[in-house]
Amino acid sequence: MTRLLKFVFPSLLLLATVSSAQIDRFGIAAGTPEDKALQAISNEADAGKKLTLYQEFVERFAANPEAAAYGNWQLSQAYQAASDLPKALEAGEKALAGSPRNLEVLVSQTGIAQQIKNNAKVIEYATRGGEAYNSLSKQPKPDGLSETDFKTRMEQDLDSGKSSYEFLESSALNAIVDEKNAKTRMGYIERFTPAFPISRFEDQVTQYAMFSLGEMNEPARLFVYGEKALAANPSSLAVNLMMANAYVDDNRPGSTAKAVTYAQKVVAIAKADAPDADSARKLSAGVAHSTLGYAYMKQEKTAASVPELQAASALLKGQDSVAYATALYRLGFAYAKLSKTTEARTVLTEAAAIPGPLQQTCRDLLAKVNSARAKGK
């Protein structure tokens, strides 16, 4: 998602703000040379001339850090409007140097970073903005201000910054989703979590964290992360399912039993046979049944695995080709172990016809089953 935000504030509205809030705000006093210069720039209709005037403004008022920061922010937006995004980002960086916890500038910089597809910068600006916004609720009450007035001011500050905060939160999530490198993605997640506590995207971020840790082959961290997430949300279908799949592939003692427990919990939560069960719940239940069947086979309970894999196949057909092929492969394997070659051949023939990463594996097992059948085994 790319969102271009442009903020235009007439200089007469940039009144000095008296607040103890732990975010920065621009304040240009009316009637000052800086204010008059900004009014003149705002009256200029030509975009090219306006950009030049902002450059001159920044140089002229370099000794005034706040005015320079504001000028650089406006210059950044002028460059952005002119599609010169590298210079827009550079000018915005200078604005942040003078006003490092300014939500407006951080939102603007996040939008520019999105346009140039720089996920690292998106995460940097978005998390800085999230931290700044959340600092509002932690600010101390200034002396001489009543509790009622302080609470009212804080609520106003939080309300006025909410849309910016939500944009930054969404932008950070999109950067996480877009990142292909697992280690880098996990680094983004570790910055996201403290910057956006109690996030509306907590479940999605948890899933990406566990997926990333799985790719990084760090099962210990994955299990700790999953257990922590489930302590906060025990009924999360996605996290329970990811824990089941992670444990079923883990060869340490006790892991298979844990996989069974988590997979059974997914089946119970999903209620795939309920009249209101949607495709997502049926898919989750189908994968959980498939994981249960695999776990039972690992426990040498092959007969018990068959009904689970049959249930998985029924739920996954037409939903997800890879998950469906996986369930069929496991079911064919179970039938073969039970010497039910006719049944094994039937399901493996179907699985071998499904294009995807398991197609050759299914063909290889089918060949073995056919060979055994030909030999009368």
C-alpha positions as a Markdown table, in Angstrom:
| # | Residue | x | y | z |
|---|---|---|---|---|
| 1 | Met | 0.0 | 0.0 | 0.0 |
| 2 | Thr | 1.4 | 3.4 | -0.9 |
| 3 | Arg | -0.2 | 6.5 | 0.5 |
| 4 | Leu | 0.9 | 10.0 | -0.3 |
| 5 | Leu | 0.3 | 12.4 | 2.5 |
| 6 | Lys | 0.8 | 16.1 | 2.0 |
| 7 | Phe | 0.2 | 18.5 | 4.8 |
| 8 | Val | -0.3 | 22.2 | 4.0 |
| 9 | Phe | -0.5 | 24.5 | 7.1 |
| 10 | Pro | -0.9 | 28.3 | 6.6 |
| 11 | Ser | 1.7 | 30.0 | 8.7 |
| 12 | Leu | -0.9 | 32.0 | 10.6 |
| 13 | Leu | -2.1 | 28.8 | 12.1 |
| 14 | Leu | 1.3 | 27.8 | 13.3 |
| 15 | Leu | 0.9 | 29.2 | 16.8 |
| 16 | Ala | 3.3 | 28.4 | 19.5 |
| 17 | Thr | 2.1 | 25.3 | 21.5 |
| 18 | Val | 2.5 | 25.2 | 25.2 |
| 19 | Ser | 2.4 | 21.5 | 26.1 |
| 20 | Ser | 4.4 | 18.9 | 27.9 |
| 21 | Ala | 3.7 | 16.3 | 25.3 |
| 22 | Gln | 6.7 | 14.2 | 24.3 |
| 23 | Ile | 6.3 | 14.9 | 20.6 |
| 24 | Asp | 7.5 | 17.9 | 18.6 |
| 25 | Arg | 5.2 | 20.5 | 17.1 |
| 26 | Phe | 6.1 | 23.4 | 14.9 |
| 27 | Gly | 5.4 | 26.8 | 16.2 |
| 28 | Ile | 6.1 | 29.9 | 14.2 |
| 29 | Ala | 5.0 | 33.1 | 15.9 |
| 30 | Ala | 2.8 | 35.4 | 13.9 |
| 31 | Gly | 4.3 | 38.6 | 12.7 |
| 32 | Thr | 7.9 | 37.4 | 12.8 |
| 33 | Pro | 10.2 | 37.6 | 9.7 |
| 34 | Glu | 9.9 | 33.8 | 9.4 |
| 35 | Asp | 6.1 | 34.1 | 9.4 |
| 36 | Lys | 6.1 | 36.8 | 6.8 |
| 37 | Ala | 8.5 | 34.8 | 4.6 |
| 38 | Leu | 6.2 | 31.8 | 4.8 |
| 39 | Gln | 3.2 | 33.8 | 3.9 |
| 40 | Ala | 5.0 | 35.1 | 0.8 |
| 41 | Ile | 5.9 | 31.5 | -0.2 |
| 42 | Ser | 2.3 | 30.3 | 0.3 |
| 43 | Asn | 1.1 | 33.1 | -2.1 |
| 44 | Glu | 3.4 | 31.8 | -4.9 |
| 45 | Ala | 1.5 | 29.8 | -7.4 |
| 46 | Asp | 4.4 | 28.5 | -9.4 |
| 47 | Ala | 5.7 | 25.2 | -8.0 |
| 48 | Gly | 9.2 | 25.7 | -9.3 |
| 49 | Lys | 9.5 | 29.1 | -7.8 |
| 50 | Lys | 8.0 | 27.9 | -4.5 |
| 51 | Leu | 10.6 | 25.2 | -4.2 |
| 52 | Thr | 13.3 | 27.8 | -4.8 |
| 53 | Leu | 11.8 | 30.1 | -2.1 |
| 54 | Tyr | 11.8 | 27.3 | 0.4 |
| 55 | Gln | 15.5 | 26.6 | -0.3 |
| 56 | Glu | 16.2 | 30.3 | 0.3 |
| 57 | Phe | 14.0 | 30.2 | 3.5 |
| 58 | Val | 16.0 | 27.3 | 4.9 |
| 59 | Glu | 19.3 | 29.2 | 4.2 |
| 60 | Arg | 18.1 | 32.5 | 5.5 |
| 61 | Phe | 16.7 | 31.2 | 8.8 |
| 62 | Ala | 19.3 | 28.5 | 9.4 |
| 63 | Ala | 20.1 | 30.0 | 12.8 |
| 64 | Asn | 16.5 | 29.3 | 13.9 |
| 65 | Pro | 16.3 | 25.5 | 14.3 |
| 66 | Glu | 12.5 | 25.3 | 14.4 |
| 67 | Ala | 12.0 | 27.5 | 11.3 |
| 68 | Ala | 14.8 | 25.6 | 9.5 |
| 69 | Ala | 13.1 | 22.3 | 10.4 |
| 70 | Tyr | 9.7 | 23.5 | 9.2 |
| 71 | Gly | 11.3 | 24.9 | 6.0 |
| 72 | Asn | 13.0 | 21.6 | 5.3 |
| 73 | Trp | 9.7 | 19.8 | 5.8 |
| 74 | Gln | 8.0 | 22.1 | 3.3 |
| 75 | Leu | 10.9 | 21.7 | 1.0 |
| 76 | Ser | 10.6 | 17.9 | 1.2 |
| 77 | Gln | 7.0 | 18.1 | 0.2 |
| 78 | Ala | 7.8 | 20.4 | -2.7 |
| 79 | Tyr | 10.5 | 17.9 | -3.9 |
| 80 | Gln | 7.9 | 15.1 | -3.5 |
| 81 | Ala | 5.4 | 17.0 | -5.6 |
| 82 | Ala | 8.1 | 17.4 | -8.2 |
| 83 | Ser | 8.7 | 13.6 | -8.1 |
| 84 | Asp | 12.3 | 14.2 | -6.9 |
| 85 | Leu | 12.0 | 11.6 | -4.1 |
| 86 | Pro | 15.7 | 11.3 | -3.2 |
| 87 | Lys | 15.9 | 15.0 | -2.5 |
| 88 | Ala | 12.5 | 14.9 | -0.7 |
| 89 | Leu | 13.8 | 12.2 | 1.6 |
| 90 | Glu | 17.0 | 14.1 | 2.2 |
| 91 | Ala | 15.2 | 17.4 | 3.0 |
| 92 | Gly | 12.9 | 15.4 | 5.4 |
| 93 | Glu | 15.9 | 14.0 | 7.2 |
| 94 | Lys | 17.1 | 17.6 | 7.8 |
| 95 | Ala | 13.6 | 18.4 | 9.1 |
| 96 | Leu | 13.8 | 15.5 | 11.5 |
| 97 | Ala | 17.2 | 16.5 | 12.7 |
| 98 | Gly | 15.7 | 19.7 | 14.0 |
| 99 | Ser | 12.3 | 18.1 | 15.1 |
| 100 | Pro | 13.1 | 14.4 | 15.7 |
| 101 | Arg | 9.8 | 13.4 | 17.3 |
| 102 | Asn | 7.4 | 15.3 | 14.9 |
| 103 | Leu | 4.6 | 13.0 | 13.9 |
| 104 | Glu | 3.7 | 15.1 | 10.8 |
| 105 | Val | 7.2 | 14.9 | 9.5 |
| 106 | Leu | 7.5 | 11.2 | 10.3 |
| 107 | Val | 4.3 | 10.4 | 8.5 |
| 108 | Ser | 5.5 | 12.4 | 5.5 |
| 109 | Gln | 8.8 | 10.6 | 5.4 |
| 110 | Thr | 7.1 | 7.2 | 5.7 |
| 111 | Gly | 5.0 | 8.0 | 2.6 |
| 112 | Ile | 8.1 | 9.0 | 0.7 |
| 113 | Ala | 10.0 | 5.9 | 1.8 |
| 114 | Gln | 7.0 | 3.8 | 0.6 |
| 115 | Gln | 7.2 | 5.5 | -2.8 |
| 116 | Ile | 10.8 | 4.6 | -3.3 |
| 117 | Lys | 10.2 | 1.1 | -1.9 |
| 118 | Asn | 12.7 | 1.5 | 0.9 |
| 119 | Asn | 11.3 | -0.8 | 3.6 |
| 120 | Ala | 14.2 | -0.1 | 6.1 |
| 121 | Lys | 13.3 | 3.6 | 6.0 |
| 122 | Val | 9.6 | 2.9 | 6.3 |
| 123 | Ile | 10.3 | 0.8 | 9.5 |
| 124 | Glu | 12.6 | 3.5 | 10.8 |
| 125 | Tyr | 10.2 | 6.4 | 10.4 |
| 126 | Ala | 7.0 | 4.4 | 11.3 |
| 127 | Thr | 8.4 | 3.0 | 14.5 |
| 128 | Arg | 9.8 | 6.4 | 15.6 |
| 129 | Gly | 6.4 | 7.8 | 15.0 |
| 130 | Gly | 4.7 | 5.0 | 17.0 |
| 131 | Glu | 7.1 | 5.5 | 19.9 |
| 132 | Ala | 6.4 | 9.3 | 19.8 |
| 133 | Tyr | 2.7 | 8.8 | 19.8 |
| 134 | Asn | 2.7 | 6.3 | 22.6 |
| 135 | Ser | 4.9 | 8.6 | 24.7 |
| 136 | Leu | 1.9 | 11.0 | 25.0 |
| 137 | Ser | 0.2 | 8.7 | 27.5 |
| 138 | Lys | 3.3 | 8.6 | 29.6 |
| 139 | Gln | 4.0 | 12.3 | 29.9 |
| 140 | Pro | 4.2 | 13.8 | 33.4 |
| 141 | Lys | 1.6 | 16.3 | 34.5 |
| 142 | Pro | 3.1 | 19.8 | 34.4 |
| 143 | Asp | 3.1 | 21.9 | 37.5 |
| 144 | Gly | 0.1 | 24.2 | 37.7 |
| 145 | Leu | -2.1 | 22.2 | 35.5 |
| 146 | Ser | -5.2 | 20.4 | 37.0 |
| 147 | Glu | -5.6 | 16.7 | 36.6 |
| 148 | Thr | -8.8 | 17.4 | 34.6 |
| 149 | Asp | -7.2 | 19.8 | 32.2 |
| 150 | Phe | -4.1 | 17.5 | 31.9 |
| 151 | Lys | -6.3 | 14.5 | 31.0 |
| 152 | Thr | -8.4 | 16.6 | 28.5 |
| 153 | Arg | -5.2 | 17.8 | 26.8 |
| 154 | Met | -3.8 | 14.3 | 26.6 |
| 155 | Glu | -7.0 | 12.9 | 25.1 |
| 156 | Gln | -7.0 | 15.7 | 22.6 |
| 157 | Asp | -3.4 | 15.0 | 21.6 |
| 158 | Leu | -4.1 | 11.3 | 21.3 |
| 159 | Asp | -7.2 | 11.9 | 19.2 |
| 160 | Ser | -5.5 | 14.4 | 16.9 |
| 161 | Gly | -2.6 | 12.0 | 16.3 |
| 162 | Lys | -4.6 | 8.8 | 16.0 |
| 163 | Ser | -5.0 | 8.7 | 12.2 |
| 164 | Ser | -1.2 | 9.4 | 11.8 |
| 165 | Tyr | -0.5 | 6.6 | 14.2 |
| 166 | Glu | -2.7 | 4.1 | 12.4 |
| 167 | Phe | -1.1 | 5.1 | 9.0 |
| 168 | Leu | 2.4 | 4.5 | 10.5 |
| 169 | Glu | 1.2 | 1.1 | 12.0 |
| 170 | Ser | -0.2 | 0.0 | 8.7 |
| 171 | Ser | 2.9 | 1.1 | 6.8 |
| 172 | Ala | 5.2 | -0.8 | 9.2 |
| 173 | Leu | 3.1 | -4.0 | 8.7 |
| 174 | Asn | 3.2 | -3.6 | 5.0 |
| 175 | Ala | 7.0 | -3.4 | 5.1 |
| 176 | Ile | 7.2 | -6.5 | 7.2 |
| 177 | Val | 4.9 | -8.4 | 4.7 |
| 178 | Asp | 6.9 | -7.2 | 1.8 |
| 179 | Glu | 10.3 | -8.1 | 3.1 |
| 180 | Lys | 11.7 | -11.3 | 1.6 |
| 181 | Asn | 14.7 | -11.9 | 3.8 |
| 182 | Ala | 13.7 | -13.7 | 7.0 |
| 183 | Lys | 16.4 | -12.2 | 9.3 |
| 184 | Thr | 15.7 | -8.7 | 8.1 |
| 185 | Arg | 11.9 | -9.3 | 8.5 |
| 186 | Met | 12.4 | -10.5 | 12.0 |
| 187 | Gly | 14.4 | -7.4 | 12.7 |
| 188 | Tyr | 11.5 | -5.3 | 11.5 |
| 189 | Ile | 9.1 | -7.2 | 13.7 |
| 190 | Glu | 11.4 | -6.6 | 16.8 |
| 191 | Arg | 11.2 | -2.9 | 16.1 |
| 192 | Phe | 7.4 | -3.0 | 15.4 |
| 193 | Thr | 6.4 | -4.7 | 18.6 |
| 194 | Pro | 7.5 | -2.1 | 21.2 |
| 195 | Ala | 6.6 | 0.8 | 18.9 |
| 196 | Phe | 3.0 | -0.5 | 18.4 |
| 197 | Pro | 2.0 | -2.3 | 21.6 |
| 198 | Ile | -1.4 | -3.9 | 21.6 |
| 199 | Ser | -1.5 | -3.6 | 17.9 |
| 200 | Arg | -4.6 | -4.3 | 15.8 |
| 201 | Phe | -2.2 | -6.3 | 13.6 |
| 202 | Glu | -0.8 | -8.4 | 16.5 |
| 203 | Asp | -2.0 | -11.7 | 15.2 |
| 204 | Gln | -0.6 | -11.1 | 11.7 |
| 205 | Val | 2.8 | -9.9 | 13.1 |
| 206 | Thr | 3.0 | -12.9 | 15.3 |
| 207 | Gln | 2.4 | -15.2 | 12.3 |
| 208 | Tyr | 5.1 | -13.5 | 10.3 |
| 209 | Ala | 7.5 | -13.7 | 13.3 |
| 210 | Met | 7.0 | -17.4 | 13.6 |
| 211 | Phe | 7.3 | -17.9 | 9.9 |
| 212 | Ser | 10.5 | -15.9 | 9.9 |
| 213 | Leu | 11.9 | -17.9 | 12.8 |
| 214 | Gly | 11.0 | -21.1 | 11.0 |
| 215 | Glu | 12.9 | -19.9 | 7.9 |
| 216 | Met | 15.8 | -19.0 | 10.1 |
| 217 | Asn | 15.8 | -22.5 | 11.7 |
| 218 | Glu | 15.4 | -21.2 | 15.2 |
| 219 | Pro | 12.8 | -23.5 | 16.7 |
| 220 | Ala | 13.6 | -22.6 | 20.3 |
| 221 | Arg | 12.8 | -18.9 | 19.7 |
| 222 | Leu | 9.8 | -19.9 | 17.6 |
| 223 | Phe | 8.2 | -21.9 | 20.4 |
| 224 | Val | 8.9 | -19.2 | 23.0 |
| 225 | Tyr | 7.4 | -16.6 | 20.7 |
| 226 | Gly | 4.3 | -18.8 | 20.0 |
| 227 | Glu | 3.7 | -19.6 | 23.7 |
| 228 | Lys | 3.9 | -15.9 | 24.6 |
| 229 | Ala | 1.4 | -15.1 | 21.8 |
| 230 | Leu | -1.0 | -17.8 | 23.0 |
| 231 | Ala | -0.7 | -16.6 | 26.6 |
| 232 | Ala | -2.3 | -13.4 | 25.3 |
| 233 | Asn | -4.7 | -15.0 | 22.8 |
| 234 | Pro | -5.2 | -18.7 | 23.5 |
| 235 | Ser | -7.8 | -19.1 | 20.8 |
| 236 | Ser | -5.7 | -17.9 | 17.9 |
| 237 | Leu | -6.3 | -20.4 | 15.1 |
| 238 | Ala | -3.2 | -19.3 | 13.2 |
| 239 | Val | -0.8 | -19.4 | 16.1 |
| 240 | Asn | -2.1 | -22.8 | 17.4 |
| 241 | Leu | -1.8 | -24.2 | 13.8 |
| 242 | Met | 1.7 | -22.8 | 13.4 |
| 243 | Met | 2.8 | -24.3 | 16.7 |
| 244 | Ala | 1.3 | -27.7 | 15.7 |
| 245 | Asn | 3.2 | -27.7 | 12.4 |
| 246 | Ala | 6.4 | -26.5 | 14.0 |
| 247 | Tyr | 6.3 | -29.2 | 16.7 |
| 248 | Val | 5.4 | -32.0 | 14.3 |
| 249 | Asp | 8.6 | -31.3 | 12.3 |
| 250 | Asp | 10.7 | -31.1 | 15.5 |
| 251 | Asn | 12.5 | -34.3 | 16.4 |
| 252 | Arg | 13.1 | -33.6 | 20.0 |
| 253 | Pro | 11.4 | -35.9 | 22.6 |
| 254 | Gly | 7.9 | -34.8 | 23.4 |
| 255 | Ser | 7.5 | -32.5 | 20.3 |
| 256 | Thr | 5.1 | -34.9 | 18.5 |
| 257 | Ala | 2.8 | -35.1 | 21.5 |
| 258 | Lys | 2.7 | -31.3 | 21.6 |
| 259 | Ala | 1.9 | -31.2 | 17.9 |
| 260 | Val | -1.1 | -33.5 | 18.6 |
| 261 | Thr | -2.3 | -31.2 | 21.4 |
| 262 | Tyr | -2.1 | -28.0 | 19.3 |
| 263 | Ala | -3.6 | -29.6 | 16.2 |
| 264 | Gln | -6.5 | -31.0 | 18.3 |
| 265 | Lys | -7.0 | -27.5 | 19.7 |
| 266 | Val | -7.2 | -26.1 | 16.2 |
| 267 | Val | -9.9 | -28.6 | 15.2 |
| 268 | Ala | -11.9 | -27.7 | 18.3 |
| 269 | Ile | -11.6 | -24.0 | 17.7 |
| 270 | Ala | -12.3 | -24.1 | 14.0 |
| 271 | Lys | -15.5 | -26.1 | 14.2 |
| 272 | Ala | -15.3 | -26.9 | 10.5 |
| 273 | Asp | -18.6 | -28.7 | 10.5 |
| 274 | Ala | -20.6 | -25.8 | 12.0 |
| 275 | Pro | -23.1 | -24.2 | 9.6 |
| 276 | Asp | -21.3 | -20.8 | 9.9 |
| 277 | Ala | -17.8 | -22.2 | 9.2 |
| 278 | Asp | -16.1 | -20.1 | 6.5 |
| 279 | Ser | -13.3 | -21.2 | 4.2 |
| 280 | Ala | -10.6 | -20.0 | 6.5 |
| 281 | Arg | -11.9 | -22.1 | 9.4 |
| 282 | Lys | -12.2 | -25.1 | 7.1 |
| 283 | Leu | -8.7 | -24.7 | 5.7 |
| 284 | Ser | -7.3 | -24.4 | 9.3 |
| 285 | Ala | -9.1 | -27.5 | 10.4 |
| 286 | Gly | -8.1 | -29.4 | 7.3 |
| 287 | Val | -4.4 | -28.6 | 7.8 |
| 288 | Ala | -4.8 | -29.5 | 11.5 |
| 289 | His | -6.3 | -32.9 | 10.6 |
| 290 | Ser | -3.4 | -33.4 | 8.2 |
| 291 | Thr | -0.9 | -32.5 | 10.9 |
| 292 | Leu | -2.6 | -34.9 | 13.4 |
| 293 | Gly | -2.4 | -37.7 | 10.8 |
| 294 | Tyr | 1.3 | -37.1 | 10.3 |
| 295 | Ala | 1.9 | -36.9 | 14.1 |
| 296 | Tyr | 0.1 | -40.2 | 14.6 |
| 297 | Met | 2.2 | -41.9 | 12.0 |
| 298 | Lys | 5.3 | -40.6 | 13.7 |
| 299 | Gln | 4.0 | -42.2 | 16.9 |
| 300 | Glu | 3.5 | -45.5 | 15.0 |
| 301 | Lys | -0.3 | -45.1 | 15.2 |
| 302 | Thr | -0.9 | -45.5 | 11.5 |
| 303 | Ala | -4.4 | -46.8 | 11.8 |
| 304 | Ala | -5.4 | -43.8 | 13.8 |
| 305 | Ser | -3.9 | -41.5 | 11.2 |
| 306 | Val | -6.1 | -42.6 | 8.4 |
| 307 | Pro | -9.4 | -41.0 | 9.5 |
| 308 | Glu | -7.6 | -37.8 | 10.3 |
| 309 | Leu | -6.0 | -37.7 | 6.8 |
| 310 | Gln | -9.4 | -38.6 | 5.2 |
| 311 | Ala | -11.0 | -35.7 | 7.1 |
| 312 | Ala | -8.1 | -33.4 | 6.0 |
| 313 | Ser | -8.5 | -34.4 | 2.3 |
| 314 | Ala | -12.2 | -33.7 | 2.4 |
| 315 | Leu | -11.8 | -30.3 | 3.9 |
| 316 | Leu | -8.8 | -29.2 | 1.8 |
| 317 | Lys | -10.0 | -30.3 | -1.6 |
| 318 | Gly | -10.6 | -27.2 | -3.7 |
| 319 | Gln | -9.1 | -25.0 | -1.0 |
| 320 | Asp | -5.3 | -25.2 | -1.2 |
| 321 | Ser | -3.6 | -27.4 | -3.7 |
| 322 | Val | -0.4 | -27.8 | -1.8 |
| 323 | Ala | -2.1 | -28.6 | 1.5 |
| 324 | Tyr | -4.5 | -31.0 | -0.3 |
| 325 | Ala | -1.6 | -32.8 | -2.1 |
| 326 | Thr | 0.2 | -33.0 | 1.3 |
| 327 | Ala | -2.8 | -34.7 | 2.9 |
| 328 | Leu | -3.2 | -37.1 | 0.0 |
| 329 | Tyr | 0.5 | -38.0 | 0.1 |
| 330 | Arg | 0.3 | -38.7 | 3.8 |
| 331 | Leu | -2.9 | -40.7 | 3.4 |
| 332 | Gly | -1.3 | -42.7 | 0.6 |
| 333 | Phe | 1.7 | -43.4 | 2.7 |
| 334 | Ala | -0.5 | -44.5 | 5.6 |
| 335 | Tyr | -2.4 | -46.9 | 3.4 |
| 336 | Ala | 0.8 | -48.3 | 2.0 |
| 337 | Lys | 2.1 | -48.9 | 5.6 |
| 338 | Leu | -1.1 | -50.7 | 6.3 |
| 339 | Ser | -0.6 | -52.8 | 3.1 |
| 340 | Lys | -3.8 | -51.3 | 1.5 |
| 341 | Thr | -2.1 | -50.9 | -1.9 |
| 342 | Thr | -5.4 | -50.4 | -3.8 |
| 343 | Glu | -6.4 | -47.4 | -1.6 |
| 344 | Ala | -2.9 | -46.1 | -1.6 |
| 345 | Arg | -2.7 | -46.2 | -5.4 |
| 346 | Thr | -6.0 | -44.4 | -5.7 |
| 347 | Val | -5.1 | -41.4 | -3.6 |
| 348 | Leu | -1.5 | -41.2 | -4.8 |
| 349 | Thr | -2.7 | -41.2 | -8.4 |
| 350 | Glu | -4.8 | -38.2 | -7.7 |
| 351 | Ala | -2.0 | -36.5 | -5.7 |
| 352 | Ala | 0.6 | -37.2 | -8.5 |
| 353 | Ala | -1.6 | -35.2 | -10.9 |
| 354 | Ile | -1.6 | -32.0 | -8.8 |
| 355 | Pro | 1.0 | -29.5 | -10.1 |
| 356 | Gly | 3.2 | -28.2 | -7.4 |
| 357 | Pro | 6.2 | -28.9 | -5.1 |
| 358 | Leu | 5.0 | -32.3 | -4.0 |
| 359 | Gln | 4.1 | -33.7 | -7.5 |
| 360 | Gln | 7.3 | -35.6 | -8.0 |
| 361 | Thr | 7.4 | -36.9 | -4.5 |
| 362 | Cys | 3.9 | -38.2 | -5.0 |
| 363 | Arg | 4.9 | -39.8 | -8.3 |
| 364 | Asp | 7.9 | -41.5 | -6.6 |
| 365 | Leu | 5.7 | -43.0 | -3.9 |
| 366 | Leu | 3.1 | -44.1 | -6.4 |
| 367 | Ala | 5.8 | -45.9 | -8.4 |
| 368 | Lys | 6.9 | -47.7 | -5.2 |
| 369 | Val | 3.3 | -48.7 | -4.4 |
| 370 | Asn | 2.7 | -49.9 | -8.0 |
| 371 | Ser | 5.9 | -51.9 | -7.9 |
| 372 | Ala | 4.9 | -53.5 | -4.6 |
| 373 | Arg | 1.4 | -54.3 | -5.9 |
| 374 | Ala | 2.9 | -55.9 | -9.0 |
| 375 | Lys | 5.0 | -58.1 | -6.8 |
| 376 | Gly | 1.9 | -59.1 | -4.8 |
| 377 | Lys | 3.1 | -57.5 | -1.6 |
